[in-house]
Amino acid sequence: MKFLILLLFFLVLLINCTNTHPTNENQSVFSLSVEAAELYKIVGEKHDTAMLLMKEIGLGTSRLRIKLNNLEENNPQKDTILNLLLLLKKADDGMMNWMREFKNTDLNEDMYKAMKQEEIMNYLRQEEIKIEKVHLDMLKSIKDASSFLNMH
């Protein structure tokens, strides 16, 4: 019985102490302008579309490696396969590098707060161009690998 009362006491204490930090009503909440938020969303959607290609890059890489391993030492297709593998790797690396370098609003709020509206828009326009290039590199490497694999 004492254990039950003690348990209830600690539960009540825990519930009452959940908000120990006073809130500051005057604290500003960061948000992008409507125009910047729309561009940020477009950049995110382009990233999401490109990410869907990662599986195809992995499958193409696997298929090319299997083909490479089954070739004889002096087969002239070896160089072609190695070049295609390099293109797929560069496309994959391009996506990984873009994701690592992109400054999202959640993790980089202070950076965005310190920027003027035009600086934010310029940054997001540059990132849109970068992710479009990544996407195109991915599409080309997948197309080239698929074409080779379908012909051989």
Order of alpha helices (4+ residues) and beta strands (2+ residues): alpha-alpha-alpha-alpha-alpha-alpha
